[in-house]
């Protein structure tokens, strides 16, 4: 009875609300006057990506033979994986348990299963995109698994596994936006994360766009919602994770660039690269890759076949 009464009061308030033209709060004249997310900057002169000149997606053949790096990890008893905490679907914190979850998190556990026989023997270290390469070079982490695109420039600095996911860069805009593709971005503000292939590609395909560079993908989602950016551009896989959080947004336009994801390893640790590739080979064959896709990524469409491994030795 009390619920019915409360419902009637609410209905009355709503009807009254509809009949008055007065907004309940003052809406700022321009939402872009809100402070930008911490560390965000409007940038120009981002070097655009060159179209790839090498094939960095060919890696070393798998081997279960434990070399010095694998032995060191076994002695330590845990794999140290550099990962993100704000990429919905790939690596994010479950709001209830506080645990890191997602496709990248589960793939890291498969590598730990391979190297240590225990999927839980992983210590996650949070990394931003600009920290991915230095963390491998200075030994802060054993592997980086952070939606990381294999590129020729990066492959000069670190080693990559075979491809474990094929993404492609696109645009995310509000459903009522006139932006349909890169040709509509001149004079528009486009959000992307600093030190990513995404930012460099927007700069190449839409040189007349204004770039908003942020530290976390969540910041791009908020900037888009607050009208501080008119589009977000990055991998379809990351954009889909934002669209799930806000259904008023959708992906538009063609693929701007292929984004093959690899697991990063220190360039001198061939035995670890081979062990990581053994884990990836196993999960492609035994159905684990497909079940992880079904667990996290069906919003991208029905599961494709796992990416085929390419080897260079
Ligand atoms: N795949 C892109 C890259 O590796 C964006 C992913 C990210 O930085 O989180 O640069």
Boltz pocket constraint, residues with backbone or C-beta under 6 A from the ligand:
constraints:
  - pocket:
      binder: B
      contacts: [[A, 84], [A, 87], [A, 129], [A, 146], [A, 147], [A, 148], [A, 149], [A, 193], [A, 194], [A, 195], [A, 196], [A, 197], [A, 198], [A, 234], [A, 235], [A, 259]]
      max_distance: 6.0
